[in-house]
Amino acid sequence: MNIYGWYEVLICVIIAGISYMIPIWLLTFQIKMRELEKENEVMQFQTIILMLMNIERISVETMLEWLERYSNIFKEPINKCLNNYESGAYEALEKLKEDVSYKDLIRIIEGLQAAVEKISIKEAFDELETEREFYKEKRKEANDRLIARKGLIGKAVGFTPMIILFVGYLIIPLIYVGIKSLSVSFSSLSM
């Protein structure tokens, strides 16, 4: 008859819990990575717009073509917008805004909408450079925090073997020898 110890059951429960959570952790990681990719792509779009907005006779459609050419995540909605552009530029951009849920890209689309109807492209994106600098600083700060956190984890991982070695080879034998000699002393006193 096999009787399991409480620690064996505890180990099984811990392993089962970790195994249950692995897919959730993986999805959370993928969501965070996707957000970083979206942010990078929008930064890339801003760079493209900053380069193209100074060219005379550049149209919104040409800008969309350039954005589509260098897009990865937002390629399909931008492609759909380009296909619908001939039937109405403002409506196609409005549909693009509905298809995309990323707020920074929506801000770019609103600038493109303003450039379609009211103002020039250069005027529509005049604050883009300051926004880009803000996002760059924000990203730099987030990266610095991430590096600091990873540094702390690295230090903990680096010192753990040394501490285990120190405790295992010095402190535990000293405690063992101390308890042994104490028990010998007490046994000699009681006789």
C-alpha positions in Angstrom: 0.0 0.0 0.0 1.4 3.3 -1.1 1.0 6.2 1.3 2.1 9.5 0.0 3.7 12.0 2.2 2.2 15.5 2.6 5.2 17.0 0.9 4.8 14.8 -2.1 1.1 15.9 -2.5 2.2 19.6 -2.0 4.8 19.2 -4.7 2.2 17.7 -7.1 -0.2 20.6 -6.4 2.5 23.2 -7.0 3.6 21.6 -10.2 -0.1 21.3 -11.4 -0.7 25.0 -10.5 2.4 26.1 -12.4 1.5 23.9 -15.4 -2.0 25.4 -15.3 -0.7 28.9 -15.3 1.9 28.5 -18.1 -0.5 29.2 -21.0 -1.9 32.3 -19.2 1.6 33.6 -18.6 2.6 32.9 -22.2 -0.5 34.8 -23.5 0.3 37.7 -21.2 3.9 37.8 -22.4 2.7 37.7 -26.1 0.2 40.6 -25.4 3.0 42.7 -23.9 5.3 41.9 -26.9 2.6 42.8 -29.3 2.1 46.2 -27.6 5.8 46.8 -27.9 5.7 45.9 -31.6 2.7 48.2 -32.1 4.6 51.1 -30.4 7.6 50.5 -32.6 5.6 50.4 -35.7 3.8 53.7 -34.8 7.2 55.2 -34.1 8.3 54.0 -37.6 5.2 55.6 -39.1 6.0 58.9 -37.4 9.5 58.8 -38.8 8.1 58.1 -42.3 5.6 60.9 -42.0 8.3 63.3 -40.7 10.4 62.6 -43.8 7.5 62.7 -46.3 5.6 65.8 -45.0 8.4 68.1 -46.2 8.0 66.9 -49.8 5.9 69.2 -51.9 2.9 67.7 -53.7 2.8 64.7 -51.4 -0.7 63.3 -51.1 -2.3 61.4 -48.3 -2.7 58.4 -50.5 1.0 58.4 -51.2 1.7 58.6 -47.5 -0.7 55.7 -46.9 1.2 53.7 -49.5 4.5 54.3 -47.8 3.0 53.4 -44.4 1.6 50.2 -45.9 4.9 49.3 -47.4 6.7 49.5 -44.0 3.9 48.2 -41.9 3.7 44.7 -40.3 1.0 44.7 -37.7 -1.3 47.3 -39.3 -0.7 46.2 -42.9 -4.1 44.7 -43.5 -6.2 47.7 -42.2 -4.0 50.1 -44.1 -4.3 48.0 -47.3 -8.1 48.0 -46.9 -8.0 51.7 -46.5 -6.0 52.1 -49.7 -8.4 49.9 -51.6 -11.3 52.0 -50.4 -9.5 55.4 -50.8 -10.9 56.1 -54.3 -14.5 55.8 -53.2 -13.9 58.5 -50.6 -10.7 59.5 -48.8 -12.3 60.7 -45.6 -14.6 57.7 -45.3 -11.7 55.3 -46.0 -9.7 56.9 -43.2 -12.7 56.8 -40.9 -13.1 53.1 -41.6 -9.4 52.7 -40.9 -9.9 54.4 -37.5 -12.7 51.9 -36.7 -10.5 48.9 -37.7 -7.6 50.1 -35.6 -7.8 50.3 -31.8 -4.3 51.6 -31.1 -4.7 55.2 -30.0 -1.4 56.5 -31.2 -2.2 55.3 -34.7 -5.6 56.8 -34.5 -4.0 60.1 -33.8 -1.9 59.7 -37.0 -5.1 58.8 -38.9 -6.8 61.9 -37.6 -3.9 64.0 -38.9 -4.3 62.3 -42.3 -8.0 63.1 -42.2 -7.3 66.7 -41.5 -4.8 66.8 -44.4 -7.4 65.3 -46.8 -10.0 68.0 -46.3 -8.8 71.1 -44.5 -5.1 71.8 -44.2 -1.8 70.8 -45.7 0.1 67.7 -44.6 2.8 69.8 -43.0 0.3 71.7 -40.9 -1.5 68.5 -40.0 1.6 66.9 -38.5 3.4 69.9 -37.1 3.3 68.6 -33.5 4.4 65.1 -34.5 8.0 65.7 -33.8 7.3 66.8 -30.2 5.1 63.8 -29.7 7.7 61.5 -31.1 10.3 62.9 -28.7 7.9 62.4 -25.8 7.3 58.8 -26.7 11.1 58.3 -27.2 11.7 59.6 -23.7 8.9 57.5 -22.3 10.3 54.4 -23.9 13.8 55.2 -22.7 12.5 55.5 -19.1 10.6 52.2 -19.4 13.8 50.5 -20.8 15.9 51.9 -17.9 13.4 50.6 -15.3 13.4 47.2 -17.1 17.2 47.1 -17.1 17.3 48.0 -13.4 14.8 45.3 -12.5 16.7 42.7 -14.5 19.9 43.8 -12.8 18.4 43.2 -9.4 17.1 39.8 -10.5 20.6 39.0 -11.9 22.3 40.0 -8.6 19.9 37.7 -6.7 20.5 34.8 -9.0 24.2 35.4 -8.9 24.5 35.6 -5.1 22.1 32.7 -4.4 24.7 29.9 -5.2 27.3 31.6 -3.1 24.9 31.9 -0.1 23.8 28.3 -0.5 27.4 27.3 -0.6 28.2 29.4 2.5 25.3 28.1 4.5 25.7 24.5 3.3 29.5 24.2 3.9 30.0 26.5 6.9 27.0 27.3 8.9 25.1 23.9 8.9 28.3 21.9 9.8 29.1 24.4 12.6 25.5 24.1 13.9 25.8 20.3 13.7 29.1 20.3 15.6 27.8 22.7 18.2 24.6 20.7 18.8 26.7 17.4 19.0 29.1 18.9 21.5 26.3 20.4 23.5 24.5 17.1 23.7 27.8 15.4 24.7 28.3 18.0 27.4 24.7 17.6 28.7 25.1 13.8 28.7 28.3 14.1 30.7 26.7 16.5 33.2 23.7 14.2 33.8 25.9 11.2 34.7 
